[in-house]
Amino acid sequence: MKAAVTVKENYEFRRIYRKGRSAVSPYLVVYCLKNRAGGSRLGVTVSKKLGHAVVRNRVRRRIREIYRLNRDKMRPGWDVIVVGRGRSATGPYQKMNAAYLDCLRRLSLLREEDQA
């Protein structure tokens, strides 16, 4: 993923946490905030409580892949932060994907044709 489409800086994460909206599932927490740029950006956070570095990096890779595959279903122009929760380390990929789409649906981030 290109550096231009990721949220990297701590102040950006804090701004999205503070001013944005959120949706929670057993696998993920999704925060979103409208941005001024035309494209969407992704930030991924995984706590050290989840496991050692190999487990955390696996969760990050899965989240980035879920975002990449569902990017065309999203409305453009949003900053999205996805926080991996405990079940994301051991849960099946399909359930993580369904949880992500459900969170996007609750936040009204899916395009109209993908809402159904």
C-alpha positions as CSV (number, residue, x, y, z in Angstrom):
1,M,0.0,0.0,0.0
2,K,1.4,3.4,-0.9
3,A,2.4,5.7,1.9
4,A,0.1,8.4,0.6
5,V,-3.0,6.3,1.4
6,T,-2.2,5.5,5.0
7,V,-2.6,7.4,8.3
8,K,0.8,7.5,10.0
9,E,1.0,10.4,12.4
10,N,-0.1,10.2,16.0
11,Y,-1.9,13.5,15.8
12,E,-4.0,12.2,12.9
13,F,-4.9,9.1,14.9
14,R,-5.9,11.2,17.9
15,R,-8.0,13.6,15.7
16,I,-9.9,10.7,14.2
17,Y,-10.5,9.1,17.6
18,R,-11.7,12.4,19.1
19,K,-13.8,13.8,16.3
20,G,-14.8,10.7,14.3
21,R,-17.5,8.1,14.6
22,S,-17.0,4.4,15.5
23,A,-18.5,1.0,15.0
24,V,-17.6,-2.0,17.1
25,S,-17.6,-5.7,16.3
26,P,-16.0,-8.7,18.1
27,Y,-13.2,-8.7,15.6
28,L,-12.6,-5.0,14.8
29,V,-13.3,-1.4,15.8
30,V,-13.6,1.0,12.9
31,Y,-13.3,4.7,13.4
32,C,-14.0,7.1,10.5
33,L,-13.8,10.8,9.8
34,K,-14.4,12.7,6.6
35,N,-11.2,14.2,5.1
36,R,-10.6,17.0,2.7
37,A,-8.6,14.9,0.2
38,G,-10.4,13.1,-2.6
39,G,-9.2,9.6,-1.6
40,S,-9.6,7.5,1.5
41,R,-6.8,6.6,3.9
42,L,-6.3,3.7,6.2
43,G,-4.7,3.5,9.6
44,V,-4.2,0.1,11.4
45,T,-3.7,-0.4,15.1
46,V,-3.2,-3.6,17.0
47,S,-2.5,-3.7,20.8
48,K,0.4,-5.6,22.4
49,K,-2.2,-7.4,24.4
50,L,-3.1,-9.3,21.3
51,G,0.1,-11.3,21.2
52,H,3.7,-11.2,20.2
53,A,5.0,-9.4,17.0
54,V,4.3,-12.3,14.6
55,V,0.6,-12.4,15.7
56,R,0.2,-8.6,15.6
57,N,1.8,-8.4,12.1
58,R,-0.5,-11.2,10.8
59,V,-3.5,-9.2,12.1
60,R,-2.3,-6.0,10.4
61,R,-1.7,-7.8,7.1
62,R,-5.2,-9.3,7.2
63,I,-6.8,-5.9,8.0
64,R,-4.9,-4.2,5.1
65,E,-6.0,-7.0,2.7
66,I,-9.6,-6.7,3.8
67,Y,-9.4,-2.9,3.2
68,R,-7.8,-3.4,-0.2
69,L,-10.4,-5.8,-1.4
70,N,-13.3,-3.7,-0.2
71,R,-11.9,-0.3,-1.1
72,D,-14.1,0.0,-4.3
73,K,-17.3,-0.7,-2.2
74,M,-16.5,2.3,0.1
75,R,-17.4,6.0,-0.5
76,P,-14.2,8.0,-1.2
77,G,-12.9,10.8,0.9
78,W,-12.8,9.2,4.4
79,D,-10.0,8.5,6.9
80,V,-10.6,5.0,8.4
81,I,-8.8,3.6,11.4
82,V,-9.2,-0.1,12.1
83,V,-8.3,-1.5,15.5
84,G,-7.7,-5.2,15.7
85,R,-9.4,-6.9,18.7
86,G,-8.8,-10.2,20.5
87,R,-10.7,-12.4,18.2
88,S,-9.0,-11.1,15.1
89,A,-5.9,-13.0,16.0
90,T,-7.6,-16.4,15.9
91,G,-10.8,-15.9,14.0
92,P,-11.5,-16.9,10.4
93,Y,-10.8,-14.4,7.7
94,Q,-14.3,-14.6,6.3
95,K,-15.8,-13.5,9.7
96,M,-13.3,-10.6,9.9
97,N,-14.3,-9.5,6.4
98,A,-18.0,-9.7,7.3
99,A,-17.4,-7.8,10.5
100,Y,-15.6,-5.1,8.6
101,L,-18.4,-4.7,6.0
102,D,-21.0,-4.6,8.8
103,C,-19.1,-1.8,10.5
104,L,-18.8,0.1,7.3
105,R,-22.6,-0.4,6.8
106,R,-23.4,1.0,10.2
107,L,-21.1,4.0,9.6
108,S,-22.8,4.6,6.2
109,L,-19.5,4.3,4.4
110,L,-20.6,1.8,1.7
111,R,-21.8,3.0,-1.7
112,E,-25.5,2.9,-2.2
113,E,-25.4,-0.1,-4.6
114,D,-23.5,-2.1,-2.0
115,Q,-25.8,-1.3,0.9
116,A,-28.3,-4.2,0.1
